[in-house]
Amino acid sequence: MQSETLFSETSAQTSDAEWGARVELAALYRVLDLYSMSDLANQEAGARVPDAPDHYLIHAYGHFYDEITASSLVKIDASGTPVDPDAPWLNDGGANLAMWILGNRPDINFFVHGHCEDVMAVGSIESGLLPLSQPAVYLSHMTAYLDYAFAEDESFARTFVETLGRHNIMISHNHGYYCLGRTAAEAFFRAYYLRQACSVQLKVMATGDAPRLIDRQKVAEFSDDMYASDDYNYDGSTEWAGLLRKLERTQPDYKT
């Protein structure tokens, strides 16, 4: 009954544009969990409110990804302050990411911050992501690297924003990753294939044999060809509709 009341009150108080973003972000959380890309109540995914672009949506800290619904998401302003003074507890790291990413990248509407073990492992070696697989070709040209720090002070915030720049993926050494997208589909696509690229790399390295790297000049050529192709979408839109159908079959409450 309490969740039904929350759904009713939240949906009644939001614009159609905001509600659409809430549903997409809730779906993103559920899909991340569906593909084992969650970390208990930690990590963060966020979205911009379309008709209030200096306001952002994040999840209440303590909610697991498979519990997230459109109405449970919390709206914060450009300073990271919840719009509703009675909002539940938020993780300051999640609010910071929304401010640093969405506040500095008007071209981005969704982001995923994750702790996938394979990405953490690749982020903990000097070579970083190597051109060993097709998903690495998709993504390596948009990837930056950030030195790990635990304290998120003003100095770290500046470093984060400067390092991210116009990149759409950032791997934090010894920590995790950040994947950005114009849509929830695009942010998920990048996160999913980043994990796959890192998983392939770790398996290759574990063989002990010499890795067969794709020539870096050809990587650039292949990447250009991929993104210019009319035969496939590299923004996740091809898969997103199917992912939503899967949620409709298995956990349709995400949009409440």
Secondary structure, DSSP 4 states (H G I P E B T S, - for coil): -HHHHHHHHHHHHS-HHHHHHHHHHHHHHHHHHHTT--BTTBSEEEEEETTEEEEEEEPPTT--GGG--GGG-EEE-TTS-BSSTTPPP--HHHHHHIIIIITT-TT--EEEEE--HHHHHHTTSTT-S-S-SHHHHHHGGGEEEE---S---HHHHHHHHHHHTT-SEEEETTTEEEEEESSHHHHHHHHHHHHHHHHHHHHHHHT-SPP-PPPHHHHHHHHHHHHH-SS--TTSHHHHHHHHHHHHHH-GGGG-
